[in-house]
Each structure stands twice: as C-alpha cells, then as structure tokens.
C-alpha cells in the first residue's frame, strides 16, 4: 500500500530563498519528488498558521514551509516570526493529539538547490512511511 | 513594604467604605465594580460616578457576568481616574490587553483580591446566587474551594493578583465577617488613600502563604487536563469535542484576549461559496455544515492561547457544552511554557508572537 501512495505536500515557499532554490534545482536538472505542491509567498512569515491547519484538515499529507536562513530574511526579521509561530502551532498539534510530524519548517537559501531536493525527498519519504493523513478520509470535519 | 488598612467591618462593607471615601473626596472620578440590580439575585458590572449609587455595589461577589478586563479596555480614551475592583484573572486579562495597546494603566486604581473562584453564569440565571453566598463565604474563609464554582476556577493557580495597586485579603481570611484587611502595594494607592482614616500598619503581603491552596489547585488542574482526553484520542477525539461546535463564535466574543474588531474568522475569508462547496463535495461526497469549526478553534488557539488567562467565560457561554476553557488553558500553558511566559504577570513582558530572539530554537529548520 505504502509503495504506490504518493503523498501530497502543500509547500509554502518564500519567494526570495526557497522558491528560488526550487528553481535552481529545476534549472540544474536535479529531480525532486512530485509530491511537492509549491505555493509562492512573498515571505515565510506571510503564512498564517491557519493556512497550515486548513491544508491539514483538507487532506494534505504534509505541509512544508520554506524560508530564508535566520539572519538572511529579505525583510530582515520575517523568518524569526515564522519560527515562533511554527513552534506554537506544532505544540498545539501535539497537545491536541494531532500529528505534528506532518508539519515541517525548513530553511533553504536560493543557492541551495541540492538542499531543496534533499529536504523534500526526505520529507516525502517520512510522510510515505507515516501513511495517508487520516483527516483526508474524515468527511464531516 | 506594603501598607495594611484594617477596617473593623465585614470585608465587603470595608471595601465599600474605601470606595465611598475615594468617590466622595474626588480622589477618583469613577468606580467600576459589580452591582446588585433591582431584580433579586441579578448582578452586573457598572461604572459609577455618583456616590449615592454605591449602595448597590457588591465588589467582592464571586460573579463574572463579563470579563471586566474587556470593560476596562473600553475605557481607553477616558481621561478620568477610575478605581476598579476586579478579580485577579480579570486584572491579568487587562494587562494582556494593555500589552496589545488596548488599554491604559495610568487611569486606573486597580483593586483586586485573593480569589476563591467565580460562580458559573447559570447561578445568576437560575437565581441561586443568594442561597449559595453564605456557604461560599464560609468555604472561602476556610481557604477551601466551593463546590459549585467554575471548574476552571478550581484549577486556577493565579488567584493572588499580579500588578494590583491594592489587594483585599479574602481567601483563608477567617475574620472576614468582622475585619477588612486591604494591602496597598503601589505608591499611587498609598498616596490616594493618605487621608483615609483607618488603622494603618506596615506589613509585607505574604504571597507564599497560599502555597497549600496553590498546590491543591495545581493537582486539580492536572486532573482536569487529564479528563479532557483530547491528547490521546487524536483526530477522532477532536471531531468528538469540536464536532459539536455550531460556529456561533460566542467564545471569541466573550474572550478578553480576542480583541480584534475585525476577527479573521468573522470575515468572509473562510466562507464556503458554491465553487468551494462543489469542489469539496466532488472530492469527499459529503460536507459538514457549518464547515471548518475545528479550523476555527485551532486557528484561535494559534492566535491567542498563550495569553489565555483561564477565566472560563468561553465555557460558560458555549451553547454546545464544549469545555473550551480547559482545552485553551491546557494548550496555552504548554505553549507559554516554551517562552517562559505567564499571561498577565508583568506588563513589560511582551507577547511571545510579537517578539523574537535571534539566538533561539536554532535546531529548527536546519535538518
């Protein structure tokens, strides 16, 4: 079952770093898994925690936020805020007994095409091992 | 060192004396306190400027028709000084609002008390307050928890007020019928009450004296958190608990921390229009109406849970009997722990989501 299951991973990628990193992976002809559904945002801090929750409850098997490395934010401090919000949401998921492992935050710079491939491949594998998001099959949420 | 006022009257009568002095001598222009309405057994908060009207105030009654922190925040643009008698949790919520620029401390003389817990709203609705009060008084004087107070109050460890200008000693105060003891902490309070002629002594307010009660309440809290099995039952548990939500958003309307006038969840952002409904239906074959009630609750948790002061208003107003406050306290406490944050403890402590440190959580996002 797990072998033919392709997870869907909704990915919010920061325009300046991670999205460019994904571009670099593409232009360098590196292959990253088709499970990634990229959504470009101007900054990782644009991502309201509710976006993650919404994706999660509407059947995304995993949710990824990609941003610039700490200190490299195009807007000086956006990613520091992202980090705190992400920690808060993960903790809330934990407290409610939801799978916080399905949420991921990764710092990937525009020059790190290879790191983008590595992170997405590993995350996809992890989600594959975890199986489908149970929320996908719950109709009346 | 604190100044202690000792008035040879019952606690409530003593405090009313003090409020009357303040108002009559124009030390403050208004008093904000609980008040008995004409109807038997009904109470509300009121802002009073006429000393004659102070006859009806009952500042120490264990009731919370609304969270007064929210009310004080409404007075942000008023210039007149107001003395407010509020519960420790209401004071904490006001401090949280001040941090969010939704209130001003300068205008207030904040009087609080060691709190024995608030009665549920149903007590007023069912006219039970008057019959409960004598027993409540005895239990609180003995330093115990009255059985009919809100569940979340029995689990509250912050019953000794932070940041109050004056504290009335109530919990475990055996002589509450005949003596009223008021501790003045701030210089502001001491100055305003300089001319108030009662017995004055110097003494330190002993915060550690309540350790036994605090331990007992902490224990109860752990039990209460355990009873909410949400953590072990995961998604199914979530659907069980929040599946009852009818989406009335009453919990956020009464929440003192949820101050946003244009709440994200009240906007049309999360409405389902035909296209979205059709999309969802084609995927799932069924749709709960109203949709996304769990999303709303988790969204609200992520926005404000770390500032939850546990007043229990949300549980009180929930028409579907969802234990909202217990869930919010439970999650909120865990989140606040990460940042070593206690909501309402210190007005200079900033809200965790509004600040950051460059050197923290450095392992996150790097793997």
Boltz contact constraints between the chains, C-beta under 6 A:
constraints:
  - contact:
      token1: [A, 49]
      token2: [B, 302]
      max_distance: 6.0
  - contact:
      token1: [A, 50]
      token2: [B, 299]
      max_distance: 6.0
  - contact:
      token1: [A, 53]
      token2: [B, 295]
      max_distance: 6.0
  - contact:
      token1: [A, 53]
      token2: [B, 298]
      max_distance: 6.0
  - contact:
      token1: [A, 54]
      token2: [B, 295]
      max_distance: 6.0
  - contact:
      token1: [A, 57]
      token2: [B, 295]
      max_distance: 6.0
  - contact:
      token1: [A, 80]
      token2: [B, 356]
      max_distance: 6.0
  - contact:
      token1: [A, 83]
      token2: [B, 361]
      max_distance: 6.0
  - contact:
      token1: [A, 83]
      token2: [B, 364]
      max_distance: 6.0
  - contact:
      token1: [A, 84]
      token2: [B, 353]
      max_distance: 6.0
  - contact:
      token1: [A, 84]
      token2: [B, 356]
      max_distance: 6.0
  - contact:
      token1: [A, 88]
      token2: [B, 302]
      max_distance: 6.0
  - contact:
      token1: [A, 88]
      token2: [B, 335]
      max_distance: 6.0
  - contact:
      token1: [A, 89]
      token2: [B, 302]
      max_distance: 6.0
  - contact:
      token1: [A, 91]
      token2: [B, 334]
      max_distance: 6.0
  - contact:
      token1: [A, 91]
      token2: [B, 335]
      max_distance: 6.0
  - contact:
      token1: [A, 92]
      token2: [B, 301]
      max_distance: 6.0
  - contact:
      token1: [A, 92]
      token2: [B, 302]
      max_distance: 6.0
  - contact:
      token1: [A, 92]
      token2: [B, 331]
      max_distance: 6.0
  - contact:
      token1: [A, 95]
      token2: [B, 331]
      max_distance: 6.0
  - contact:
      token1: [A, 95]
      token2: [B, 334]
      max_distance: 6.0
  - contact:
      token1: [A, 96]
      token2: [B, 230]
      max_distance: 6.0
  - contact:
      token1: [A, 96]
      token2: [B, 238]
      max_distance: 6.0
  - contact:
      token1: [A, 97]
      token2: [B, 230]
      max_distance: 6.0
  - contact:
      token1: [A, 97]
      token2: [B, 231]
      max_distance: 6.0
  - contact:
      token1: [A, 97]
      token2: [B, 234]
      max_distance: 6.0
  - contact:
      token1: [A, 105]
      token2: [B, 365]
      max_distance: 6.0
  - contact:
      token1: [A, 106]
      token2: [B, 365]
      max_distance: 6.0
  - contact:
      token1: [A, 107]
      token2: [B, 365]
      max_distance: 6.0
  - contact:
      token1: [A, 134]
      token2: [B, 235]
      max_distance: 6.0
  - contact:
      token1: [A, 139]
      token2: [B, 284]
      max_distance: 6.0
  - contact:
      token1: [A, 139]
      token2: [B, 286]
      max_distance: 6.0
  - contact:
      token1: [A, 140]
      token2: [B, 288]
      max_distance: 6.0
  - contact:
      token1: [A, 141]
      token2: [B, 294]
      max_distance: 6.0
